[in-house]
Amino acid sequence: MEVLNANVRVEIVEKSQVAEARRIASERARRLGFSEVQVAELAIVVTEAATNMLKHSGGGELLLGPASTGNSNFDGLGIIAVDTGPGMANVTECFRDGFSTRGSPGTGLGAIVRLSSWVDIFAPSPTGTVLAAALCPLGTGFQSTHLETGGICLPKSGESDCGDAWSFHSSADSYTLFIVDGLGHGPGAAAAAQAALGAFAENAEAAPAAILQAVHAALRSTRGAAAAVARLVFAQRVAHYAGIGNIAGVICPDHDGAGPSRQMVSMNGILGHQAASFREFSYPWPERSVLVMHSDGLGSKWDLMRYPGLIRRPPVVIAAVLYRDYQRKRDDVTVVAARERAGL
């Protein structure tokens, strides 16, 4: 069982905020067991990512949080830089040391690649850039799982308590993803979300509808929440889904003839208070498809096909693009993407 906590958002619109991002990242890295040498390397990655946003896009956001990226999940620190600038006409060329479009030495992106455990970038011109990197402390590393998963989880702008949360449970034959959105926002919503995470951890092997029933019981003394559970069964290529409240679950296919994206059904109600029907639905899970789940802090009008090539990028990059372009900005927001690891 792994519980993934909220990211920290640092707005980058002036040089002083680069130092703030570097300070927050360094503090988190030390708590994760990074050596001082690794902390210094992380500081370079954060500085280069933030400075590049200022230089080439006029600013953006730097998101710092637990890393669950690439082809594996591991205990580390994730750095995600998102902007709405001009993008990159040639991403491969931009990573080459010595290449620059602004007269600088051109070593920034190259340094990020060399010092990070994992890097990916999605920067179609002219729609902006998402750069995702992850670093892990010495003695740890990539731990392969059947699915690769990545997400963004952030409190409402200006608040520190996040009423959204997500977690997952991996077993030999299936993978279970859980998202919860505490009613409203702030400390009361965060308390409900944490109680829901505890109930999920204790019941993660149960059927999705039964998990929600356990969460419902655990939230009776809280303000309540919306939540959903998706279980992907590898051998059967099926997704079992149960949801209560306004949590979206979508299966997005990635090959010709697969048809449109499939919206999964959540029932009405508030876990902990009013939830009369706990129903589980089953859906085909096509090969190479991507599962996206999100709270209502993300708008519902997104379509991955509007972004050529995005569906084949790492899930954390998919989540970051959707967050950048569809966040509502008036609530906590969580968006998580998952898909089968390449080669399995």
Rosetta silent file (secondary structure, phi, psi, omega in degrees, C-alpha in Angstrom):
SEQUENCE: MEVLNANVRVEIVEKSQVAEARRIASERARRLGFSEVQVAELAIVVTEAATNMLKHSGGGELLLGPASTGNSNFDGLGIIAVDTGPGMANVTECFRDGFSTRGSPGTGLGAIVRLSSWVDIFAPSPTGTVLAAALCPLGTGFQSTHLETGGICLPKSGESDCGDAWSFHSSADSYTLFIVDGLGHGPGAAAAAQAALGAFAENAEAAPAAILQAVHAALRSTRGAAAAVARLVFAQRVAHYAGIGNIAGVICPDHDGAGPSRQMVSMNGILGHQAASFREFSYPWPERSVLVMHSDGLGSKWDLMRYPGLIRRPPVVIAAVLYRDYQRKRDDVTVVAARERAGL
SCORE:     score description
SCORE:     0.000 S_00000001
   1 L     0.000  134.388  175.434    0.000    0.000    0.000 S_00000001
   2 E  -131.929  130.579  177.674    1.287    3.469   -0.847 S_00000001
   3 E  -106.992  129.383 -176.672   -0.401    6.714    0.123 S_00000001
   4 E  -109.616  121.345 -176.583    0.401    9.749   -1.985 S_00000001
   5 L   -89.840  177.228 -174.708    0.035   13.131   -0.343 S_00000001
   6 L   -69.263  153.195  172.275   -0.649   16.505   -1.870 S_00000001
   7 L   -78.476  167.730  170.452    1.795   18.437   -3.977 S_00000001
   8 E  -111.726  132.463 -179.527    3.043   21.907   -3.094 S_00000001
   9 E  -101.111  128.251  174.369    2.424   24.644   -5.665 S_00000001
  10 E  -122.685  115.022  177.571    4.991   27.435   -6.125 S_00000001
  11 E   -73.242  133.614 -179.290    4.076   30.193   -8.532 S_00000001
  12 E  -118.276   96.715  176.520    7.083   31.287  -10.569 S_00000001
  13 L  -128.174   -4.547  175.489    6.653   34.797  -11.965 S_00000001
  14 L  -151.403  163.069 -171.578    9.765   36.485  -10.584 S_00000001
  15 L   -62.005  -33.732 -177.840   13.319   35.464   -9.629 S_00000001
  16 H   -62.298  -26.883 -179.068   12.737   35.539   -5.864 S_00000001
  17 H   -75.422  -19.114  174.258   10.244   32.685   -6.191 S_00000001
  18 H   -63.950  -42.504  178.583   12.948   30.436   -7.639 S_00000001
  19 H   -64.427  -37.432  177.894   14.721   30.568   -4.280 S_00000001
  20 H   -64.236  -42.975  177.694   11.463   29.720   -2.480 S_00000001
  21 H   -62.527  -41.510  179.625   10.943   26.668   -4.683 S_00000001
  22 H   -63.698  -40.593  179.775   14.520   25.584   -4.061 S_00000001
  23 H   -64.515  -46.879 -179.483   14.076   25.933   -0.276 S_00000001
  24 H   -62.321  -43.905 -179.333   10.856   23.890   -0.197 S_00000001
  25 H   -63.645  -41.271 -178.706   12.344   21.156   -2.390 S_00000001
  26 H   -65.333  -41.600  178.528   15.502   20.937   -0.273 S_00000001
  27 H   -62.305  -43.409  179.305   13.524   20.622    2.965 S_00000001
  28 H   -65.299  -40.279 -178.775   11.388   17.832    1.521 S_00000001
  29 H   -63.080  -41.304  178.953   14.438   16.020    0.146 S_00000001
  30 H   -63.209  -38.635  178.287   16.154   16.004    3.539 S_00000001
  31 H   -66.172  -27.064  178.806   13.038   14.497    5.126 S_00000001
  32 L   -84.455   -3.674  177.962   13.129   11.763    2.480 S_00000001
  33 L    94.897   16.550  176.151   16.729   10.878    3.343 S_00000001
  34 L   -66.164  142.387  172.515   18.588   12.617    0.523 S_00000001
  35 L   -72.475  165.512  179.791   22.290   13.193    1.166 S_00000001
  36 H   -64.799  -32.694  175.535   23.581   16.766    1.153 S_00000001
  37 H   -63.374  -43.505  179.353   25.196   16.117   -2.245 S_00000001
  38 H   -68.017  -35.254  176.215   21.826   14.981   -3.600 S_00000001
  39 H   -61.415  -40.873  178.756   20.103   17.981   -2.032 S_00000001
  40 H   -65.445  -38.725  177.570   22.541   20.223   -3.884 S_00000001
  41 H   -66.658  -40.439  176.458   21.831   18.372   -7.140 S_00000001
  42 H   -60.556  -40.667  179.891   18.091   18.718   -6.547 S_00000001
  43 H   -60.552  -36.304  177.604   18.565   22.446   -5.997 S_00000001
  44 H   -66.390  -44.568 -179.577   20.169   22.687   -9.433 S_00000001
  45 H   -60.554  -47.013 -179.335   17.268   20.805  -11.066 S_00000001
  46 H   -63.685  -43.157 -179.383   14.660   23.027   -9.384 S_00000001
  47 H   -62.100  -45.282 -178.312   16.603   26.193  -10.209 S_00000001
  48 H   -66.875  -41.987 -179.237   17.010   25.262  -13.865 S_00000001
  49 H   -63.972  -44.446 -179.076   13.363   24.208  -14.273 S_00000001
  50 H   -70.217  -41.392 -179.405   12.047   27.401  -12.677 S_00000001
  51 H   -64.769  -38.271  177.600   14.529   29.684  -14.428 S_00000001
  52 H   -61.628  -39.267  178.023   13.677   28.164  -17.810 S_00000001
  53 H   -62.628  -43.951  178.881    9.999   28.960  -17.236 S_00000001
  54 H   -62.943  -44.301 -173.515   10.818   32.585  -16.451 S_00000001
  55 H   -69.980  -42.067 -170.368   13.201   32.944  -19.361 S_00000001
  56 H  -103.474  -20.249 -175.053   11.174   31.275  -22.091 S_00000001
  57 H  -127.669   -2.399 -178.094    7.527   31.551  -20.955 S_00000001
  58 L    78.482    6.336  177.964    7.394   34.490  -18.586 S_00000001
  59 L   126.271  179.336 -178.563    6.631   32.172  -15.677 S_00000001
  60 E   173.367 -149.331  178.853    4.427   29.285  -14.669 S_00000001
  61 E  -126.432  141.438  171.603    3.983   26.895  -11.753 S_00000001
  62 E  -111.831  123.973 -178.894    6.404   24.490  -10.099 S_00000001
  63 E  -109.507  125.682 -178.139    4.735   21.531   -8.378 S_00000001
  64 E  -117.769  133.810 -179.472    6.713   19.601   -5.771 S_00000001
  65 E  -176.028 -178.687  178.031    5.569   16.327   -4.276 S_00000001
  66 E   -59.236  140.360 -176.788    6.033   12.587   -3.832 S_00000001
  67 L   -91.527  130.042  172.147    7.218   10.939   -7.021 S_00000001
  68 L  -145.510   80.432 -163.966    5.175    8.243   -8.704 S_00000001
  69 L  -139.306  176.330  174.317    6.307    8.550  -12.264 S_00000001
  70 L    61.551 -143.634 -177.888    7.813    6.962  -15.358 S_00000001
  71 L   -89.080    2.251 -176.076    7.750    3.181  -15.702 S_00000001
  72 E  -146.941  170.836  172.770    7.871    2.563  -11.968 S_00000001
  73 E  -115.444  135.374 -179.158    6.767    3.883   -8.609 S_00000001
  74 L  -151.723  160.736  179.315    9.417    4.849   -6.079 S_00000001
  75 L   -83.086  107.788 -178.961    9.916    6.900   -2.961 S_00000001
  76 L  -162.522 -163.005 -179.186   11.402   10.148   -4.148 S_00000001
  77 E  -119.083  128.432  177.977   10.672   13.744   -4.975 S_00000001
  78 E  -100.729  139.347  176.394    8.846   14.824   -8.107 S_00000001
  79 E  -122.629  121.490 -179.422    9.345   18.197   -9.782 S_00000001
  80 E  -125.540  120.626  177.283    6.759   19.292  -12.353 S_00000001
  81 E  -107.401  124.545 -179.535    7.071   22.590  -14.213 S_00000001
  82 E  -126.048  136.592  176.361    3.979   23.737  -16.124 S_00000001
  83 E  -148.223  170.307  178.763    3.548   26.832  -18.267 S_00000001
  84 L  -116.869   33.448 -178.905    1.451   28.169  -21.126 S_00000001
  85 L   -78.662 -155.579 -173.689    4.346   29.593  -23.116 S_00000001
  86 L   -79.520   -5.396 -176.209    5.390   28.894  -26.705 S_00000001
  87 L    73.365 -164.081 -178.433    6.430   25.269  -26.184 S_00000001
  88 E  -131.467  127.164  179.572    9.434   23.806  -27.993 S_00000001
  89 L   -69.684  -32.489 -178.951    9.744   23.295  -31.716 S_00000001
  90 L  -140.910   93.734 -175.440   12.437   20.620  -31.242 S_00000001
  91 H   -62.982  -43.838 -178.816   12.476   19.039  -27.789 S_00000001
  92 H   -58.388  -43.726  179.625   15.408   16.723  -28.521 S_00000001
  93 H   -64.928  -36.182 -179.005   17.574   19.623  -29.645 S_00000001
  94 H   -65.549  -25.485  179.489   16.648   21.646  -26.561 S_00000001
  95 L   -81.415  -10.863 -178.004   18.076   18.937  -24.307 S_00000001
  96 L   -77.792  130.056  177.284   21.469   19.109  -26.017 S_00000001
  97 L   -57.693  136.053  178.318   24.121   20.996  -24.061 S_00000001
  98 L    96.344  -12.735  178.643   25.057   24.216  -25.818 S_00000001
  99 L   -88.045  133.017  179.130   21.698   24.705  -27.509 S_00000001
 100 L  -151.588  142.148  174.871   19.899   27.917  -26.606 S_00000001
 101 L  -102.323   -2.831 -174.810   17.165   30.052  -28.109 S_00000001
 102 L  -126.951   18.215  175.976   17.837   32.990  -25.794 S_00000001
 103 L    78.875    9.239  178.230   21.610   33.484  -25.918 S_00000001
 104 L   -86.981  173.328  179.302   22.305   31.613  -22.641 S_00000001
 105 L   -59.982  -21.806  176.246   24.950   28.847  -22.246 S_00000001
 106 L    75.688   33.626 -179.849   22.229   26.280  -23.022 S_00000001
 107 L  -109.584   -1.916 -173.163   23.062   23.816  -20.230 S_00000001
 108 H   -61.178  -57.748 -178.150   19.818   23.990  -18.204 S_00000001
 109 H   -66.640  -35.194  176.284   17.812   21.105  -19.647 S_00000001
 110 H   -61.649  -39.965  178.206   20.943   19.003  -20.039 S_00000001
 111 H   -65.377  -39.127  178.105   21.707   19.448  -16.343 S_00000001
 112 H   -60.577  -43.483 -179.878   18.166   18.408  -15.431 S_00000001
 113 H   -64.121  -45.790 -176.078   18.564   15.190  -17.433 S_00000001
 114 H   -66.003  -35.273 -172.369   21.978   14.343  -15.949 S_00000001
 115 H   -94.008  -10.718 -176.287   20.990   14.947  -12.336 S_00000001
 116 L   -96.190  153.550  173.712   17.494   13.398  -12.324 S_00000001
 117 L   -75.985  -25.409 -176.064   16.490    9.771  -11.908 S_00000001
 118 E  -160.691  139.207 -179.986   13.794   10.254  -14.532 S_00000001
 119 E  -143.102  142.183  167.716   12.737   13.066  -16.895 S_00000001
 120 E  -147.507  154.332 -178.421   10.020   13.603  -19.487 S_00000001
 121 E  -143.114  138.584  175.887    8.803   16.669  -21.325 S_00000001
 122 E  -128.019  113.276 -170.813    5.722   17.477  -23.386 S_00000001
 123 L  -144.964   56.875  179.626    6.018   20.783  -25.186 S_00000001
 124 E   -66.710  126.432  178.018    4.046   20.965  -28.442 S_00000001
 125 L   -74.144  133.649    6.062    4.407   24.405  -29.962 S_00000001
 126 L  -112.244   39.788 -168.467    2.610   26.719  -29.270 S_00000001
 127 L   -99.771    8.421  178.115    0.545   25.288  -26.380 S_00000001
 128 L   105.674  177.636 -173.994    3.029   25.388  -23.507 S_00000001
 129 E  -130.105  139.937  166.238    5.382   23.021  -21.717 S_00000001
 130 E  -122.717  119.045  175.703    5.140   20.367  -19.025 S_00000001
 131 E  -114.818  123.899  179.373    8.470   19.158  -17.692 S_00000001
 132 E  -119.786  130.837  177.554    8.413   16.334  -15.166 S_00000001
 133 E  -137.089  157.580  178.193   11.484   15.087  -13.319 S_00000001
 134 E  -144.130  143.327  175.711   12.039   12.857  -10.316 S_00000001
 135 E  -129.276  144.286  177.785   14.933   12.206   -7.980 S_00000001
 136 L  -127.018  151.301 -177.412   15.270    9.464   -5.385 S_00000001
 137 L   -70.194  160.902  177.213   17.688    9.187   -2.441 S_00000001
 138 L   -59.042  142.158  179.928   20.731    6.925   -2.445 S_00000001
 139 L    90.161   -8.587  175.372   19.924    3.321   -1.614 S_00000001
 140 L  -121.802  173.949  179.715   16.479    3.475   -3.194 S_00000001
 141 L  -178.870 -162.374 -175.872   15.379    3.334   -6.780 S_00000001
 142 L   -71.276  130.416  177.285   12.798    2.227   -9.244 S_00000001
 143 E  -116.421  105.910 -172.176   10.471   -0.504   -8.030 S_00000001
 144 E   -64.583  137.464  171.892    8.647   -1.956  -11.009 S_00000001
 145 L  -128.394  164.014 -177.000    4.887   -2.343  -10.826 S_00000001
 146 L   -64.572  -32.576  179.230    2.469   -3.658  -13.416 S_00000001
 147 E  -116.506  148.244  169.174    1.047   -0.196  -13.941 S_00000001
 148 E  -100.540  137.546 -172.607    2.666    3.188  -14.135 S_00000001
 149 E  -136.198  144.383  175.069    0.750    5.876  -12.289 S_00000001
 150 E  -153.153  147.517 -177.574    1.087    9.615  -11.842 S_00000001
 151 E  -153.021  164.094  173.229   -1.041   12.326  -10.350 S_00000001
 152 E  -120.688  130.377  179.097   -1.447   15.920   -9.264 S_00000001
 153 E  -139.783  113.610 -172.854   -3.141   16.662   -5.923 S_00000001
 154 E  -137.857  143.508  173.962   -3.333   20.276   -4.742 S_00000001
 155 L   -73.545  165.422  173.724   -5.315   22.336   -2.240 S_00000001
 156 L   -54.088  141.622 -178.584   -7.351   25.336   -3.267 S_00000001
 157 L   -54.148  130.563 -179.997   -5.095   28.254   -4.115 S_00000001
 158 L    92.511   -4.577  179.538   -4.125   30.125   -0.960 S_00000001
 159 L  -116.838  157.431 -179.407   -4.805   27.186    1.368 S_00000001
 160 L  -107.506  -25.112  178.408   -2.475   24.580    2.866 S_00000001
 161 L   -87.224  127.594 -178.539   -4.942   21.822    3.839 S_00000001
 162 L  -104.024  123.133  178.691   -5.976   19.638    0.910 S_00000001
 163 L   -85.973   -1.804  173.309   -9.409   18.007    1.016 S_00000001
 164 E  -100.805  155.873  173.925   -8.548   15.730   -1.911 S_00000001
 165 E  -161.470  161.847  175.601   -6.370   12.625   -1.684 S_00000001
 166 E  -149.886  158.592 -179.715   -5.536    9.504   -3.636 S_00000001
 167 E  -157.048  172.065  176.695   -3.896    6.152   -3.096 S_00000001
 168 E  -148.505  162.029  176.831   -3.453    2.798   -4.764 S_00000001
 169 E  -136.602  127.187 -177.955   -3.017   -0.875   -3.962 S_00000001
 170 E  -112.873  133.362  175.362   -1.141   -3.289   -6.208 S_00000001
 171 L  -128.496 -179.272 -175.611   -1.488   -7.066   -6.120 S_00000001
 172 L   -64.516  -31.819 -173.670   -0.298   -9.900   -8.348 S_00000001
 173 L  -118.706    0.045 -178.627   -3.396   -9.904  -10.539 S_00000001
 174 E  -157.191  170.664 -179.644   -4.925   -6.437  -10.182 S_00000001
 175 E  -140.880  127.585 -175.133   -4.371   -2.782   -9.410 S_00000001
 176 E  -117.107  125.496 -179.029   -6.778   -0.652   -7.387 S_00000001
 177 E  -112.857  135.689 -175.089   -6.878    3.138   -7.595 S_00000001
 178 E  -130.188  131.963  175.372   -8.746    5.261   -5.033 S_00000001
 179 E  -129.689  137.598  178.319   -9.629    8.985   -5.105 S_00000001
 180 E  -132.570  143.407  178.232  -11.484   10.924   -2.420 S_00000001
 181 E  -129.444  102.135  177.826  -12.766   14.510   -2.328 S_00000001
 182 E   -61.761  142.249 -175.821  -13.747   15.751    1.136 S_00000001
 183 L   -59.245  128.557 -178.299  -16.869   17.914    1.073 S_00000001
 184 L    76.730 -141.216  177.685  -15.896   21.542    0.574 S_00000001
 185 L  -153.505  176.566 -179.513  -12.278   22.449    1.266 S_00000001
 186 L    88.715 -168.057 -173.753   -9.988   23.338    4.151 S_00000001
 187 H   -58.292  -39.398  179.846   -9.255   21.393    7.396 S_00000001
 188 H   -63.987  -41.452  177.296  -12.689   19.705    7.610 S_00000001
 189 H   -66.671  -39.333  179.605  -12.422   18.366    4.081 S_00000001
 190 H   -64.283  -39.490  178.801   -8.831   17.248    4.724 S_00000001
 191 H   -63.199  -40.735  177.932   -9.906   15.340    7.858 S_00000001
 192 H   -64.482  -42.426 -179.546  -12.591   13.509    5.861 S_00000001
 193 H   -63.308  -42.019 -179.916  -10.117   12.646    3.107 S_00000001
 194 H   -67.345  -37.461  175.499   -7.574   11.252    5.564 S_00000001
 195 H   -62.819  -38.854  178.750  -10.234    9.129    7.266 S_00000001
 196 H   -65.889  -40.419  176.873  -11.212    7.781    3.857 S_00000001
 197 H   -60.090  -40.416  178.251   -7.590    6.906    3.066 S_00000001
 198 H   -62.720  -42.311  178.730   -7.396    4.937    6.292 S_00000001
 199 H   -65.774  -38.249  176.845  -10.530    2.981    5.433 S_00000001
 200 H   -63.173  -44.591 -179.158   -9.200    2.253    1.960 S_00000001
 201 H   -58.887  -37.488 -178.179   -5.901    0.996    3.381 S_00000001
 202 H   -78.036  -18.976 -173.060   -7.729   -1.414    5.681 S_00000001
 203 H  -127.041   20.808 -171.088  -10.075   -2.726    2.963 S_00000001
 204 L   -63.369  -21.582  179.785   -8.032   -2.464   -0.249 S_00000001
 205 L   -86.108   -9.894 -179.312   -8.450   -6.168   -1.094 S_00000001
 206 L   -73.892  169.368  176.054  -12.266   -5.970   -0.935 S_00000001
 207 L   -65.931  152.014 -177.782  -14.477   -5.442   -3.969 S_00000001
 208 H   -51.387  -44.907  179.562  -14.772   -1.785   -5.070 S_00000001
 209 H   -64.349  -37.363  179.119  -18.362   -1.402   -3.830 S_00000001
 210 H   -68.312  -34.991  175.672  -17.411   -2.964   -0.493 S_00000001
 211 H   -60.296  -45.896  179.777  -14.489   -0.555   -0.170 S_00000001
 212 H   -63.658  -35.865  176.949  -16.879    2.366   -0.575 S_00000001
 213 H   -63.600  -38.683  177.340  -19.201    0.910    2.053 S_00000001
 214 H   -66.511  -40.173  177.312  -16.260    0.759    4.475 S_00000001
 215 H   -63.799  -42.320  178.653  -15.354    4.360    3.640 S_00000001
 216 H   -55.518  -45.580  179.959  -18.985    5.376    4.176 S_00000001
 217 H   -66.082  -37.175 -176.738  -18.917    3.897    7.691 S_00000001
 218 H   -72.227  -20.386 -174.274  -15.578    5.540    8.496 S_00000001
 219 L   -99.758    8.436 -175.388  -16.794    9.013    7.512 S_00000001
 220 L   -61.435  -30.336 -179.525  -19.943    9.205    9.665 S_00000001
 221 L   -92.856    6.387  179.663  -18.283   11.597   12.132 S_00000001
 222 L  -110.006 -179.990  176.973  -16.862   13.814    9.362 S_00000001
 223 L   -74.227   -9.886  177.401  -18.437   16.261    6.921 S_00000001
 224 L    96.540  174.347 -174.685  -18.409   13.473    4.304 S_00000001
 225 E  -161.419  162.654  163.694  -16.842   13.017    0.898 S_00000001
 226 E   -98.271  148.703 -179.782  -17.156   11.848   -2.673 S_00000001
 227 E  -158.661  159.101  176.716  -14.951    8.911   -3.623 S_00000001
 228 E  -148.775  150.954  178.936  -14.393    6.314   -6.307 S_00000001
 229 E  -127.127  129.839  173.930  -12.539    3.031   -6.675 S_00000001
 230 E  -122.767  126.388  177.320  -11.283    1.552   -9.943 S_00000001
 231 E  -115.253  119.657  177.294   -9.821   -1.957  -10.051 S_00000001
 232 E   -96.918  119.260 -178.312   -7.960   -3.026  -13.187 S_00000001
 233 E  -101.307  117.008 -169.230   -7.795   -6.825  -13.537 S_00000001
 234 L   -63.984  -53.903 -173.646   -4.856   -7.794  -15.708 S_00000001
 235 L   -65.481  -36.742 -176.910   -5.814  -11.238  -17.038 S_00000001
 236 L   -87.046  -11.610 -176.846   -9.434  -10.328  -17.772 S_00000001
 237 L    50.079   53.571 -179.340   -8.640   -6.872  -19.181 S_00000001
 238 E  -134.382  148.262  174.903  -11.575   -5.430  -17.289 S_00000001
 239 E  -113.135  122.051  174.433  -12.042   -2.401  -15.043 S_00000001
 240 E   -98.995  131.235 -170.540  -14.396   -2.715  -12.072 S_00000001
 241 E  -137.175  137.125  173.061  -15.578    0.679  -10.846 S_00000001
 242 E  -140.190  133.139 -179.029  -17.672    2.025   -7.999 S_00000001
 243 E  -144.521  147.091  173.151  -18.176    5.700   -7.179 S_00000001
 244 E  -128.458  122.805  179.620  -20.304    7.892   -4.930 S_00000001
 245 L    91.715 -168.188 -168.480  -20.508   11.599   -5.682 S_00000001
 246 L   -89.633   65.717  169.937  -18.750   13.788   -8.196 S_00000001
 247 L  -113.223  129.898 -179.212  -15.596   11.810   -9.009 S_00000001
 248 E   -95.567  140.640  173.025  -14.923   11.216  -12.703 S_00000001
 249 E  -133.145  126.103 -174.844  -13.466    8.009  -14.106 S_00000001
 250 E  -136.256  132.874  172.819  -12.646    7.725  -17.812 S_00000001
 251 E  -101.029  118.804 -176.608  -10.999    4.978  -19.883 S_00000001
 252 E  -108.234  111.316 -179.014   -9.207    6.536  -22.871 S_00000001
 253 L   -74.120  156.013 -176.693   -8.272    4.070  -25.661 S_00000001
 254 L  -129.824   44.677  170.646   -5.036    4.442  -27.593 S_00000001
 255 L  -161.462  158.298 -176.582   -5.495    2.696  -30.929 S_00000001
 256 L   -61.931  140.153  176.360   -7.641    2.931  -34.043 S_00000001
 257 L    85.341   -0.538 -177.633  -11.043    1.327  -33.882 S_00000001
 258 L   -80.024  -12.217 -179.218  -11.226    1.322  -30.092 S_00000001
 259 L    86.597 -177.975 -176.996  -14.057    3.816  -30.083 S_00000001
 260 L   -74.851  171.601  174.943  -14.476    6.905  -27.929 S_00000001
 261 L   -61.728  148.478 -177.130  -13.424    7.322  -24.322 S_00000001
 262 E  -107.942  115.727  176.105  -15.651    5.476  -21.841 S_00000001
 263 E   -79.997  128.858  178.259  -17.116    7.470  -18.956 S_00000001
 264 L   -92.066  152.745 -168.354  -17.573    5.327  -15.843 S_00000001
 265 L   -96.691  127.095  169.604  -20.673    5.741  -13.671 S_00000001
 266 L  -108.839  144.431  179.578  -20.727    7.138  -10.127 S_00000001
 267 E   -87.661  158.697  177.150  -23.892    7.065   -8.015 S_00000001
 268 L   -71.522  154.142  174.738  -25.378   10.085   -6.239 S_00000001
 269 L   137.827  176.894  176.120  -24.720   10.654   -2.566 S_00000001
 270 E  -131.354  116.323  179.337  -22.234   11.769    0.093 S_00000001
 271 E   -62.559  134.203 -176.002  -20.147    9.112    1.791 S_00000001
 272 L    98.296  -16.096 -175.648  -20.619    9.302    5.548 S_00000001
 273 L  -136.446  -66.395 -175.906  -24.098   10.785    5.258 S_00000001
 274 E  -128.658  101.255  178.208  -26.295    9.922    2.276 S_00000001
 275 L  -148.346   94.499 -172.743  -25.321    6.935    0.164 S_00000001
 276 L   -88.166  -24.355 -173.242  -28.212    4.610   -0.608 S_00000001
 277 L  -132.260  119.073  176.673  -26.748    2.601   -3.492 S_00000001
 278 L  -108.887   92.573 -176.335  -23.282    1.043   -3.708 S_00000001
 279 L  -109.648  143.729  178.514  -23.136   -0.309   -7.255 S_00000001
 280 L  -113.672  132.899  179.809  -20.176   -1.713   -9.105 S_00000001
 281 E  -117.850  150.425 -179.823  -19.894   -1.508  -12.896 S_00000001
 282 E  -118.596  140.653 -176.605  -17.528   -3.365  -15.215 S_00000001
 283 E  -137.268  146.390  172.626  -15.930   -1.975  -18.375 S_00000001
 284 E   -60.759  144.197  178.538  -13.551   -3.312  -21.027 S_00000001
 285 L  -120.014   86.468 -175.077   -9.970   -2.212  -20.452 S_00000001
 286 L   -62.241  152.260  174.736   -8.336   -2.125  -23.921 S_00000001
 287 L   -59.491  143.151  178.234   -4.595   -2.615  -24.300 S_00000001
 288 L    67.569    8.593  177.916   -2.587    0.631  -24.202 S_00000001
 289 L   -78.212  162.659  179.632   -5.562    2.521  -22.806 S_00000001
 290 E  -119.448  130.786  173.835   -5.181    5.159  -20.089 S_00000001
 291 E   -93.939  126.501  175.464   -7.387    5.409  -17.008 S_00000001
 292 E  -119.871  129.127  174.779   -7.979    8.978  -15.824 S_00000001
 293 E  -128.009  142.129  179.661   -9.722    9.758  -12.527 S_00000001
 294 E  -156.470  157.840  175.029  -10.244   13.207  -11.060 S_00000001
 295 L   -81.677  175.742 -178.449  -12.172   15.260   -8.530 S_00000001
 296 L   -79.536    6.539  169.005  -14.537   18.052   -9.509 S_00000001
 297 L   -73.061   -8.341  174.944  -11.720   20.547   -9.060 S_00000001
 298 E  -111.239  134.223  176.084  -10.945   19.630  -12.684 S_00000001
 299 L   -62.107  157.617 -173.303  -13.342   20.558  -15.474 S_00000001
 300 L   -99.605    1.107 -173.256  -14.992   17.702  -17.337 S_00000001
 301 L   -92.045   13.796 -178.100  -14.654   18.929  -20.951 S_00000001
 302 L   -75.431  157.194  177.889  -11.130   17.629  -21.541 S_00000001
 303 L  -150.815  116.026 -177.556  -10.229   15.234  -24.351 S_00000001
 304 H   -61.225  -24.304 -178.539   -6.769   13.667  -24.649 S_00000001
 305 H   -70.389  -11.822  174.364   -7.158   13.475  -28.416 S_00000001
 306 H   -73.430  -11.042 -177.426   -6.838   17.269  -28.536 S_00000001
 307 L  -119.982   88.507 -178.054   -3.166   16.756  -27.624 S_00000001
 308 L   -52.993  126.580  177.339   -1.473   14.622  -30.304 S_00000001
 309 L    88.216  -13.927 -175.252    0.907   12.158  -28.685 S_00000001
 310 H   -64.621  -37.254 -174.944   -0.042   12.970  -25.084 S_00000001
 311 H   -62.827  -18.643  179.510   -1.801    9.660  -24.435 S_00000001
 312 H   -96.054    1.240  178.941    1.534    7.859  -24.944 S_00000001
 313 L   -85.592  165.325  178.679    3.410   10.023  -22.454 S_00000001
 314 L   -56.568  144.721 -176.313    3.980    9.039  -18.810 S_00000001
 315 H   -53.893  -35.662 -179.529    0.817    9.313  -16.693 S_00000001
 316 H   -65.461  -31.252  177.245    2.194   12.130  -14.534 S_00000001
 317 H   -71.013  -41.657  175.948    2.675   14.234  -17.660 S_00000001
 318 H   -58.266  -47.721 -179.693   -0.894   13.489  -18.778 S_00000001
 319 H   -61.102  -40.114 -177.797   -2.164   14.500  -15.333 S_00000001
 320 H   -67.825  -38.894  178.086   -0.093   17.693  -15.358 S_00000001
 321 H   -64.689  -44.692  179.036   -1.384   18.805  -18.778 S_00000001
 322 H   -64.102  -41.076  176.703   -4.987   18.253  -17.714 S_00000001
 323 H   -60.133  -47.423 -177.415   -4.373   20.109  -14.458 S_00000001
 324 H   -59.136  -42.603 -170.117   -2.786   23.042  -16.266 S_00000001
 325 H   -95.839  -14.982 -173.356   -5.563   23.437  -18.821 S_00000001
 326 H  -131.463    7.088  176.969   -8.709   22.391  -16.920 S_00000001
 327 E   -63.532  143.123 -178.671   -8.304   23.211  -13.220 S_00000001
 328 L   -85.015  -21.771  174.499  -11.259   25.176  -11.851 S_00000001
 329 L    71.002    1.373  179.099   -9.078   27.186   -9.413 S_00000001
 330 L  -117.570   14.206 -177.190  -11.845   27.513   -6.824 S_00000001
 331 L  -156.415  167.654  168.334  -11.474   24.134   -5.142 S_00000001
 332 L   -60.249  154.932 -178.886   -8.978   21.426   -4.264 S_00000001
 333 E  -142.262  136.250  172.608   -8.026   19.426   -7.340 S_00000001
 334 E  -136.156  133.395  172.123   -6.790   15.899   -7.970 S_00000001
 335 E  -140.356  128.651 -176.258   -6.188   14.228  -11.319 S_00000001
 336 E  -129.138  139.055  175.832   -4.549   10.817  -11.646 S_00000001
 337 E  -124.428  147.386  179.883   -3.659    8.783  -14.730 S_00000001
 338 E  -148.545  147.419  173.597   -2.641    5.123  -14.921 S_00000001
 339 E  -158.892  162.944 -179.985   -1.852    2.596  -17.602 S_00000001
 340 E   -62.844  138.341 -178.415   -0.185   -0.760  -18.078 S_00000001
 341 L   -68.069  139.835 -178.597    3.579   -0.582  -18.092 S_00000001
 342 L   -58.046  137.488  176.621    5.164   -0.924  -21.534 S_00000001
 343 L    94.034   -6.063  179.211    6.393   -4.430  -22.332 S_00000001
 344 L   -99.686    0.000    0.000    3.969   -6.312  -20.092 S_00000001
